[in-house]
Amino acid sequence: MDSCVVPLRHGGLSLVQTTDFFYPLVDDPYMMGRIACANVLSDLYAMGITECDNMLMLLSVSQKMSEQDRERVMPLMIRGFRDAAEEGGTSVTGGQTVVNPWIIIGGVASVVCQPNEFIMPDSAVPGDVLVLTKPLGTQVAVNAHQWLDQPERWNKIKLVVSKEEVEQAYQEAMFSMATLNRTAAGLMHRFHAHAATDVTGFGLLGHARNLATIQRAEVAFVIHNLPIIAKMAAISKAYGNIFNLLGGTSSETSGGLLVSLPREEAARFCAEVKGQGSGGGAWIIGIVEKGERGARIIDKPRIIEVQPRGTAAANQENSSSTSPAPGDTLS
C-alpha cells in the first residue's frame, strides 16, 4: 500500500502515515518544494484521504553550495513545500534539516482517520475501469529540457521536437507534478472507487502490477490507452526508448492516481475531475478483467497526446472535448 494504516488503541481510529523524499529535478526551487510536498501527500490521496493532520519536512542542504546560494535557494524550497501543504489543508510543524553532499527534500504526512475516511486498495473486480488522473512523460520532459544545453543529446531528438515544444512540455510537467491529487481523492468516495495507487518511480506499469498483486479478487489490469505529454512519446522513441515510456516503466514524479472504478461511474469521475478545475485531468486507460493478479499494456496502445496548458492546441481541446464513455476509449 502507499501508506501504513495502524489501528490505534482508542475509539476505533487508525493512524495513516507516509514518508517520501528525493533529489531536485527542476530548476525552480519554489516549484521543487511544491512538487516534493505534493508527492508526499499523494500517498494519502491514493487511499481516498483528503485531510492531513500534520506534515514534517525532511531537508538536506548540500555542503557543496555556497552560502549565498543556500540563502537564495533553500528558503524558496521551504516556502514551496509549505504553500503546497497549506493548499492541502494542513501545515508543516517540524522536521529535520541536515547538511549532506546532495540536496534532498521530502516529508512525512500523518492523519488520524475513522474507517469511512479511507479506501483500502484491494477491492477491484472484473468489469471495473482504470482511470489515470495525470499525464505520463514527466521524466522525459525533464531530461529533454536538460538536453537543450547538451548538443550531443539534443541532436538525437531535434528532428522530432522543437526547442519551444520542449520548453512547453517542461512547464507542463512541472505544473503537473506540483498539482495535488486531492480533488481526485475526494471523488474516489463519491464514485465508489475499489482501489487506487499513485504513479511515481516504478512507472505506470510497475505501479499497476503492485496494485494488482494485492487485490482480493483474482483480477488482471489491462491498459489500452496512454495519456502522455505531447511530443514525449516521439522523444522517447528518437532517443532509443531508453525511458521505455510506451512500455510503462518510465519513472514519474508526483504522478496521477491510478484508480479502479465501477464502469458506470468512470466517465462521470473523469468529468468531475476536469470540471472542478484543479489543474489535473482524467483519462480512462484500461479495464479490469479476471486474471492472476498481474498487469499489462496491450501491444499497440492508443497514445493520447496531452497538450501543454496555455497552448492553442490545449485551449481548443479543452473547449471542445467531453469526457468519453468507457466503451469509447477502450477500442
CORGIMO-V516544 format. One line per field, one symbol per residue. ss: DSSP state (@ for helix, = for strand, . for the rest). burial: b if it has 16 or more other C-alpha atoms within 10 Angstrom, else e. Layout:
ss->???
burial->???
This chain:
ss->...====......=========......@@@@@@@@@@@@@@@@@........=========....@@@@@@@@@@@@@@@@@@@@@....=========...==========.@@@...........====...=.@@@@@@@@@@...@@@@@@@.....@@@@@@@@@@@@@@@@...@@@@@@@@@....====....@@@@@@@@@@@.....===========..@@@@@@@..................=====.@@@@@@@@@@@@@.......========...=============.....@@@@@@@@@.....@@@@..
burial->bbbebebeeeeeebebbbbbbbebbbeebbbbbbbbbbbbbbbbbbbbbbbbebbbbbbbbbeeeeeeeeeeebebbbbbbbbbbeebebbbeeeeeeeeeebbbbbbbbbbbeeebbbbbbbbbbbbbbbbbbbbbbbbbbebbbbbeeeeebeebeeebeeebbbbbbbbbbbbbbbbbbbbbbbbbeeebbbbbbbbbbbbbbbbbbbbbbbebbbbbbbbbbbbbbbbbebbbbeeeebbbbbbbbbbbbbbbbbbbbbebbbbbbbbbbeeeebbbbbbbbbbbeeebbbbbeeebbebbbbbbeeeeeeeeeeeeebbbbeeebe
